[in-house]
Amino acid sequence: MAKKTPWHSIKSNVYHDDTDCNTGNNIERENLRSGTGGKPKCAECKSLNG
Ligand SMILES: [Zn+2]
């Protein structure tokens, strides 16, 4: 599986935890933070995980 430590964008309301997630991969470096940020999981990551 491509699961990894959660990360999120400070510009988004969701976090990502799958390296195959396009949205998660397109986050610009300056907006990228590690952890969930207390946000819900991204729908794309959910379907990739599930
Ligand atoms: Zn995602």
N, CA, C, O and the ligand as a Tripos MOL2 file, in Angstrom:
@<TRIPOS>MOLECULE
protein
  201   199    51     0     0
PROTEIN
NO_CHARGES

@<TRIPOS>ATOM
      1 N           0.8310   -1.2000    0.0000 N.3       1 MET1
      2 CA          0.0000    0.0000    0.0000 C.3       1 MET1
      3 C           0.8700    1.2560    0.0000 C.2       1 MET1
      4 O           2.0400    1.2290    0.3830 O.2       1 MET1
      5 N           0.2680    2.3410   -0.4370 N.am      2 ALA2
      6 CA          1.0010    3.5970   -0.5350 C.3       2 ALA2
      7 C           0.6890    4.5260    0.6300 C.2       2 ALA2
      8 O           0.8320    5.7440    0.5270 O.2       2 ALA2
      9 N           0.2650    3.9360    1.7320 N.am      3 LYS3
     10 CA         -0.0520    4.7940    2.8690 C.3       3 LYS3
     11 C           1.2020    5.3590    3.4990 C.2       3 LYS3
     12 O           2.2410    4.6980    3.5220 O.2       3 LYS3
     13 N           1.1150    6.5750    4.0110 N.am      4 LYS4
     14 CA          2.2440    7.1430    4.7260 C.3       4 LYS4
     15 C           1.7550    8.0880    5.8050 C.2       4 LYS4
     16 O           0.5530    8.2090    6.0440 O.2       4 LYS4
     17 N           2.6790    8.7440    6.4440 N.am      5 THR5
     18 CA          2.3280    9.6880    7.4960 C.3       5 THR5
     19 C           1.4440   10.7970    6.9330 C.2       5 THR5
     20 O           1.7250   11.3060    5.8480 O.2       5 THR5
     21 N           0.3890   11.1810    7.6370 N.am      6 PRO6
     22 CA         -0.5170   12.2140    7.1320 C.3       6 PRO6
     23 C           0.1840   13.5460    6.8580 C.2       6 PRO6
     24 O           1.1340   13.9290    7.5410 O.2       6 PRO6
     25 N          -0.3180   14.2310    5.8400 N.am      7 TRP7
     26 CA          0.1300   15.6040    5.5580 C.3       7 TRP7
     27 C          -1.0760   16.3920    5.0680 C.2       7 TRP7
     28 O          -2.0960   15.8080    4.7010 O.2       7 TRP7
     29 N          -0.9660   17.7030    5.0610 N.am      8 HIS8
     30 CA         -2.0790   18.5290    4.6130 C.3       8 HIS8
     31 C          -1.5600   19.8440    4.0690 C.2       8 HIS8
     32 O          -0.3880   20.1870    4.2230 O.2       8 HIS8
     33 N          -2.4630   20.5740    3.4260 N.am      9 SER9
     34 CA         -2.1530   21.9150    2.9470 C.3       9 SER9
     35 C          -2.8410   22.9250    3.8520 C.2       9 SER9
     36 O          -3.9880   22.7250    4.2510 O.2       9 SER9
     37 N          -2.1600   23.9890    4.1700 N.am     10 ILE10
     38 CA         -2.7720   25.0310    4.9910 C.3      10 ILE10
     39 C          -3.8790   25.7420    4.2130 C.2      10 ILE10
     40 O          -4.6520   26.5050    4.7930 O.2      10 ILE10
     41 N          -3.9600   25.4970    2.9060 N.am     11 LYS11
     42 CA         -4.9980   26.1100    2.0730 C.3      11 LYS11
     43 C          -6.2080   25.1960    1.8970 C.2      11 LYS11
     44 O          -7.1900   25.5830    1.2640 O.2      11 LYS11
     45 N          -6.1410   23.9890    2.4520 N.am     12 SER12
     46 CA         -7.2000   23.0090    2.2400 C.3      12 SER12
     47 C          -7.8410   22.6060    3.5500 C.2      12 SER12
     48 O          -7.2520   22.7880    4.6150 O.2      12 SER12
     49 N          -9.0590   22.0520    3.4800 N.am     13 ASN13
     50 CA         -9.7810   21.6490    4.6740 C.3      13 ASN13
     51 C          -9.6860   20.1580    4.9460 C.2      13 ASN13
     52 O         -10.3990   19.6380    5.8050 O.2      13 ASN13
     53 N          -8.8160   19.4660    4.2260 N.am     14 VAL14
     54 CA         -8.6670   18.0270    4.4110 C.3      14 VAL14
     55 C          -7.1910   17.6530    4.5320 C.2      14 VAL14
     56 O          -6.3110   18.4310    4.1640 O.2      14 VAL14
     57 N          -6.9310   16.4450    5.0560 N.am     15 TYR15
     58 CA         -5.5500   15.9410    5.0590 C.3      15 TYR15
     59 C          -5.4430   14.7380    4.1360 C.2      15 TYR15
     60 O          -6.4530   14.1580    3.7360 O.2      15 TYR15
     61 N          -4.2260   14.3710    3.8050 N.am     16 HIS16
     62 CA         -3.9650   13.2550    2.9000 C.3      16 HIS16
     63 C          -3.0530   12.2490    3.5840 C.2      16 HIS16
     64 O          -2.2090   12.6150    4.4030 O.2      16 HIS16
     65 N          -3.2320   10.9660    3.2380 N.am     17 ASP17
     66 CA         -2.3200    9.9630    3.7910 C.3      17 ASP17
     67 C          -2.0020    8.8720    2.7760 C.2      17 ASP17
     68 O          -1.5620    7.7860    3.1520 O.2      17 ASP17
     69 N          -2.2190    9.1510    1.4960 N.am     18 ASP18
     70 CA         -1.9040    8.1750    0.4470 C.3      18 ASP18
     71 C          -1.0610    8.8470   -0.6310 C.2      18 ASP18
     72 O          -1.4560    9.8690   -1.1920 O.2      18 ASP18
     73 N           0.1000    8.2680   -0.9170 N.am     19 THR19
     74 CA          1.0270    8.8860   -1.8660 C.3      19 THR19
     75 C           0.5120    8.8500   -3.2990 C.2      19 THR19
     76 O           1.0830    9.5090   -4.1690 O.2      19 THR19
     77 N          -0.5700    8.0860   -3.5700 N.am     20 ASP20
     78 CA         -1.1520    8.0590   -4.9090 C.3      20 ASP20
     79 C          -2.2080    9.1370   -5.1200 C.2      20 ASP20
     80 O          -2.7620    9.2610   -6.2120 O.2      20 ASP20
     81 N          -2.4880    9.9160   -4.0780 N.am     21 CYS21
     82 CA         -3.5230   10.9490   -4.1770 C.3      21 CYS21
     83 C          -3.0210   12.1360   -5.0000 C.2      21 CYS21
     84 O          -2.0350   12.7770   -4.6360 O.2      21 CYS21
     85 N          -3.7020   12.4240   -6.1070 N.am     22 ASN22
     86 CA         -3.2950   13.5340   -6.9710 C.3      22 ASN22
     87 C          -3.3550   14.8750   -6.2500 C.2      22 ASN22
     88 O          -2.4290   15.6830   -6.3290 O.2      22 ASN22
     89 N          -4.4560   15.0940   -5.5500 N.am     23 THR23
     90 CA         -4.6150   16.3500   -4.8250 C.3      23 THR23
     91 C          -3.5030   16.5140   -3.7990 C.2      23 THR23
     92 O          -2.9010   17.5820   -3.6810 O.2      23 THR23
     93 N          -3.2410   15.4500   -3.0640 N.am     24 GLY24
     94 CA         -2.1910   15.4960   -2.0480 C.3      24 GLY24
     95 C          -0.8200   15.7470   -2.6450 C.2      24 GLY24
     96 O           0.0130   16.4270   -2.0460 O.2      24 GLY24
     97 N          -0.5860   15.1900   -3.8390 N.am     25 ASN25
     98 CA          0.7100   15.3570   -4.4880 C.3      25 ASN25
     99 C           0.8860   16.7260   -5.1140 C.2      25 ASN25
    100 O           2.0080   17.1470   -5.3960 O.2      25 ASN25
    101 N          -0.2260   17.4250   -5.3330 N.am     26 ASN26
    102 CA         -0.1530   18.7240   -5.9990 C.3      26 ASN26
    103 C          -0.0450   19.8990   -5.0360 C.2      26 ASN26
    104 O          -0.0270   21.0540   -5.4600 O.2      26 ASN26
    105 N           0.0250   19.6080   -3.7550 N.am     27 ILE27
    106 CA          0.1640   20.6830   -2.7730 C.3      27 ILE27
    107 C           1.5230   21.3590   -2.9530 C.2      27 ILE27
    108 O           2.5540   20.6910   -3.0270 O.2      27 ILE27
    109 N           1.5110   22.6690   -3.0190 N.am     28 GLU28
    110 CA          2.7690   23.3980   -3.1670 C.3      28 GLU28
    111 C           3.5600   23.3460   -1.8700 C.2      28 GLU28
    112 O           2.9970   23.3910   -0.7760 O.2      28 GLU28
    113 N           4.8730   23.2510   -2.0140 N.am     29 ARG29
    114 CA          5.7770   23.0830   -0.8730 C.3      29 ARG29
    115 C           5.5100   24.0960    0.2330 C.2      29 ARG29
    116 O           5.5330   23.7580    1.4160 O.2      29 ARG29
    117 N           5.2580   25.3310   -0.1590 N.am     30 GLU30
    118 CA          5.1030   26.3860    0.8410 C.3      30 GLU30
    119 C           3.8340   26.2120    1.6670 C.2      30 GLU30
    120 O           3.7270   26.7540    2.7670 O.2      30 GLU30
    121 N           2.8530   25.4400    1.1280 N.am     31 ASN31
    122 CA          1.5960   25.2300    1.8420 C.3      31 ASN31
    123 C           1.5500   23.8860    2.5600 C.2      31 ASN31
    124 O           0.5870   23.5880    3.2670 O.2      31 ASN31
    125 N           2.5870   23.0800    2.3800 N.am     32 LEU32
    126 CA          2.5970   21.7220    2.8930 C.3      32 LEU32
    127 C           2.9980   21.6810    4.3640 C.2      32 LEU32
    128 O           3.9840   22.2910    4.7770 O.2      32 LEU32
    129 N           2.1940   20.9330    5.1540 N.am     33 ARG33
    130 CA          2.5100   20.7210    6.5640 C.3      33 ARG33
    131 C           2.3270   19.2500    6.8730 C.2      33 ARG33
    132 O           1.5210   18.5810    6.2260 O.2      33 ARG33
    133 N           3.0640   18.7270    7.8550 N.am     34 SER34
    134 CA          2.8660   17.3450    8.2440 C.3      34 SER34
    135 C           1.7630   17.2410    9.2830 C.2      34 SER34
    136 O           1.4420   18.2140    9.9660 O.2      34 SER34
    137 N           1.1790   16.0340    9.3970 N.am     35 GLY35
    138 CA          0.0920   15.8090   10.3360 C.3      35 GLY35
    139 C          -1.2630   16.0300    9.6980 C.2      35 GLY35
    140 O          -1.3500   16.4150    8.5320 O.2      35 GLY35
    141 N          -2.3190   15.7890   10.4560 N.am     36 THR36
    142 CA         -3.6700   15.9070    9.9120 C.3      36 THR36
    143 C          -4.1970   17.3290    9.9990 C.2      36 THR36
    144 O          -5.1510   17.6690    9.2990 O.2      36 THR36
    145 N          -3.6110   18.1580   10.8280 N.am     37 GLY37
    146 CA         -4.0920   19.5120   11.0070 C.3      37 GLY37
    147 C          -5.4730   19.5600   11.6420 C.2      37 GLY37
    148 O          -6.1250   20.6040   11.6320 O.2      37 GLY37
    149 N          -5.9310   18.4250   12.2010 N.am     38 GLY38
    150 CA         -7.2570   18.3570   12.8040 C.3      38 GLY38
    151 C          -8.3740   18.3680   11.7710 C.2      38 GLY38
    152 O          -9.5300   18.6380   12.0960 O.2      38 GLY38
    153 N          -8.0160   18.0690   10.5070 N.am     39 LYS39
    154 CA         -8.9910   18.0890    9.4060 C.3      39 LYS39
    155 C          -9.4510   16.6760    9.0960 C.2      39 LYS39
    156 O          -8.7870   15.7120    9.4760 O.2      39 LYS39
    157 N         -10.5960   16.5370    8.4010 N.am     40 PRO40
    158 CA        -11.0310   15.2130    7.9550 C.3      40 PRO40
    159 C         -10.1790   14.7190    6.7910 C.2      40 PRO40
    160 O          -9.5080   15.5060    6.1240 O.2      40 PRO40
    161 N         -10.2130   13.3920    6.5490 N.am     41 LYS41
    162 CA         -9.4170   12.8220    5.4780 C.3      41 LYS41
    163 C         -10.0120   13.1470    4.1140 C.2      41 LYS41
    164 O         -11.2310   13.1460    3.9410 O.2      41 LYS41
    165 N          -9.1440   13.4230    3.1530 N.am     42 CYS42
    166 CA         -9.5350   13.7020    1.7750 C.3      42 CYS42
    167 C         -10.3090   12.5250    1.1590 C.2      42 CYS42
    168 O          -9.9760   11.3670    1.4090 O.2      42 CYS42
    169 N         -11.3280   12.8210    0.3640 N.am     43 ALA43
    170 CA        -12.1820   11.7780   -0.2270 C.3      43 ALA43
    171 C         -11.3940   10.8790   -1.1640 C.2      43 ALA43
    172 O         -11.6500    9.6770   -1.2360 O.2      43 ALA43
    173 N         -10.4310   11.4570   -1.8830 N.am     44 GLU44
    174 CA         -9.6250   10.6590   -2.8120 C.3      44 GLU44
    175 C          -8.7530    9.6710   -2.0460 C.2      44 GLU44
    176 O          -8.6320    8.5120   -2.4440 O.2      44 GLU44
    177 N          -8.1460   10.1190   -0.9550 N.am     45 CYS45
    178 CA         -7.3490    9.2310   -0.1150 C.3      45 CYS45
    179 C          -8.2230    8.1240    0.4590 C.2      45 CYS45
    180 O          -7.8050    6.9690    0.5400 O.2      45 CYS45
    181 N          -9.4300    8.4810    0.8530 N.am     46 LYS46
    182 CA        -10.3590    7.4900    1.4110 C.3      46 LYS46
    183 C         -10.6190    6.3800    0.4160 C.2      46 LYS46
    184 O         -10.5570    5.2020    0.7650 O.2      46 LYS46
    185 N         -10.9110    6.7500   -0.8270 N.am     47 SER47
    186 CA        -11.2150    5.7170   -1.8220 C.3      47 SER47
    187 C          -9.9600    4.9380   -2.1900 C.2      47 SER47
    188 O         -10.0510    3.7470   -2.4850 O.2      47 SER47
    189 N          -8.7970    5.5730   -2.1800 N.am     48 LEU48
    190 CA         -7.5490    4.8650   -2.4560 C.3      48 LEU48
    191 C          -7.2360    3.8730   -1.3460 C.2      48 LEU48
    192 O          -6.7240    2.7850   -1.6080 O.2      48 LEU48
    193 N          -7.5370    4.2390   -0.1300 N.am     49 ASN49
    194 CA         -7.2710    3.3790    1.0170 C.3      49 ASN49
    195 C          -8.2800    2.2470    1.1260 C.2      49 ASN49
    196 O          -7.9710    1.1520    1.5960 O.2      49 ASN49
    197 N          -9.4980    2.5450    0.6760 N.am     50 GLY50
    198 CA        -10.5640    1.6420    0.9750 C.3      50 GLY50
    199 C         -10.8400    0.5880   -0.0600 C.2      50 GLY50
    200 O         -11.7420   -0.2310    0.1180 O.2      50 GLY50
    201 ZN         -5.8780   12.9660   -0.6130 Zn       51 ZN51
@<TRIPOS>BOND
     1     1     2 1
     2     2     3 1
     3     3     4 2
     4     3     5 am
     5     5     6 1
     6     6     7 1
     7     7     8 2
     8     7     9 am
     9     9    10 1
    10    10    11 1
    11    11    12 2
    12    11    13 am
    13    13    14 1
    14    14    15 1
    15    15    16 2
    16    15    17 am
    17    17    18 1
    18    18    19 1
    19    19    20 2
    20    19    21 am
    21    21    22 1
    22    22    23 1
    23    23    24 2
    24    23    25 am
    25    25    26 1
    26    26    27 1
    27    27    28 2
    28    27    29 am
    29    29    30 1
    30    30    31 1
    31    31    32 2
    32    31    33 am
    33    33    34 1
    34    34    35 1
    35    35    36 2
    36    35    37 am
    37    37    38 1
    38    38    39 1
    39    39    40 2
    40    39    41 am
    41    41    42 1
    42    42    43 1
    43    43    44 2
    44    43    45 am
    45    45    46 1
    46    46    47 1
    47    47    48 2
    48    47    49 am
    49    49    50 1
    50    50    51 1
    51    51    52 2
    52    51    53 am
    53    53    54 1
    54    54    55 1
    55    55    56 2
    56    55    57 am
    57    57    58 1
    58    58    59 1
    59    59    60 2
    60    59    61 am
    61    61    62 1
    62    62    63 1
    63    63    64 2
    64    63    65 am
    65    65    66 1
    66    66    67 1
    67    67    68 2
    68    67    69 am
    69    69    70 1
    70    70    71 1
    71    71    72 2
    72    71    73 am
    73    73    74 1
    74    74    75 1
    75    75    76 2
    76    75    77 am
    77    77    78 1
    78    78    79 1
    79    79    80 2
    80    79    81 am
    81    81    82 1
    82    82    83 1
    83    83    84 2
    84    83    85 am
    85    85    86 1
    86    86    87 1
    87    87    88 2
    88    87    89 am
    89    89    90 1
    90    90    91 1
    91    91    92 2
    92    91    93 am
    93    93    94 1
    94    94    95 1
    95    95    96 2
    96    95    97 am
    97    97    98 1
    98    98    99 1
    99    99   100 2
   100    99   101 am
   101   101   102 1
   102   102   103 1
   103   103   104 2
   104   103   105 am
   105   105   106 1
   106   106   107 1
   107   107   108 2
   108   107   109 am
   109   109   110 1
   110   110   111 1
   111   111   112 2
   112   111   113 am
   113   113   114 1
   114   114   115 1
   115   115   116 2
   116   115   117 am
   117   117   118 1
   118   118   119 1
   119   119   120 2
   120   119   121 am
   121   121   122 1
   122   122   123 1
   123   123   124 2
   124   123   125 am
   125   125   126 1
   126   126   127 1
   127   127   128 2
   128   127   129 am
   129   129   130 1
   130   130   131 1
   131   131   132 2
   132   131   133 am
   133   133   134 1
   134   134   135 1
   135   135   136 2
   136   135   137 am
   137   137   138 1
   138   138   139 1
   139   139   140 2
   140   139   141 am
   141   141   142 1
   142   142   143 1
   143   143   144 2
   144   143   145 am
   145   145   146 1
   146   146   147 1
   147   147   148 2
   148   147   149 am
   149   149   150 1
   150   150   151 1
   151   151   152 2
   152   151   153 am
   153   153   154 1
   154   154   155 1
   155   155   156 2
   156   155   157 am
   157   157   158 1
   158   158   159 1
   159   159   160 2
   160   159   161 am
   161   161   162 1
   162   162   163 1
   163   163   164 2
   164   163   165 am
   165   165   166 1
   166   166   167 1
   167   167   168 2
   168   167   169 am
   169   169   170 1
   170   170   171 1
   171   171   172 2
   172   171   173 am
   173   173   174 1
   174   174   175 1
   175   175   176 2
   176   175   177 am
   177   177   178 1
   178   178   179 1
   179   179   180 2
   180   179   181 am
   181   181   182 1
   182   182   183 1
   183   183   184 2
   184   183   185 am
   185   185   186 1
   186   186   187 1
   187   187   188 2
   188   187   189 am
   189   189   190 1
   190   190   191 1
   191   191   192 2
   192   191   193 am
   193   193   194 1
   194   194   195 1
   195   195   196 2
   196   195   197 am
   197   197   198 1
   198   198   199 1
   199   199   200 2
@<TRIPOS>SUBSTRUCTURE
     1 MET1         2 RESIDUE 1 A MET
     2 ALA2         6 RESIDUE 1 A ALA
     3 LYS3        10 RESIDUE 1 A LYS
     4 LYS4        14 RESIDUE 1 A LYS
     5 THR5        18 RESIDUE 1 A THR
     6 PRO6        22 RESIDUE 1 A PRO
     7 TRP7        26 RESIDUE 1 A TRP
     8 HIS8        30 RESIDUE 1 A HIS
     9 SER9        34 RESIDUE 1 A SER
    10 ILE10       38 RESIDUE 1 A ILE
    11 LYS11       42 RESIDUE 1 A LYS
    12 SER12       46 RESIDUE 1 A SER
    13 ASN13       50 RESIDUE 1 A ASN
    14 VAL14       54 RESIDUE 1 A VAL
    15 TYR15       58 RESIDUE 1 A TYR
    16 HIS16       62 RESIDUE 1 A HIS
    17 ASP17       66 RESIDUE 1 A ASP
    18 ASP18       70 RESIDUE 1 A ASP
    19 THR19       74 RESIDUE 1 A THR
    20 ASP20       78 RESIDUE 1 A ASP
    21 CYS21       82 RESIDUE 1 A CYS
    22 ASN22       86 RESIDUE 1 A ASN
    23 THR23       90 RESIDUE 1 A THR
    24 GLY24       94 RESIDUE 1 A GLY
    25 ASN25       98 RESIDUE 1 A ASN
    26 ASN26      102 RESIDUE 1 A ASN
    27 ILE27      106 RESIDUE 1 A ILE
    28 GLU28      110 RESIDUE 1 A GLU
    29 ARG29      114 RESIDUE 1 A ARG
    30 GLU30      118 RESIDUE 1 A GLU
    31 ASN31      122 RESIDUE 1 A ASN
    32 LEU32      126 RESIDUE 1 A LEU
    33 ARG33      130 RESIDUE 1 A ARG
    34 SER34      134 RESIDUE 1 A SER
    35 GLY35      138 RESIDUE 1 A GLY
    36 THR36      142 RESIDUE 1 A THR
    37 GLY37      146 RESIDUE 1 A GLY
    38 GLY38      150 RESIDUE 1 A GLY
    39 LYS39      154 RESIDUE 1 A LYS
    40 PRO40      158 RESIDUE 1 A PRO
    41 LYS41      162 RESIDUE 1 A LYS
    42 CYS42      166 RESIDUE 1 A CYS
    43 ALA43      170 RESIDUE 1 A ALA
    44 GLU44      174 RESIDUE 1 A GLU
    45 CYS45      178 RESIDUE 1 A CYS
    46 LYS46      182 RESIDUE 1 A LYS
    47 SER47      186 RESIDUE 1 A SER
    48 LEU48      190 RESIDUE 1 A LEU
    49 ASN49      194 RESIDUE 1 A ASN
    50 GLY50      198 RESIDUE 1 A GLY
    51 ZN51       201 GROUP 0 **** ****
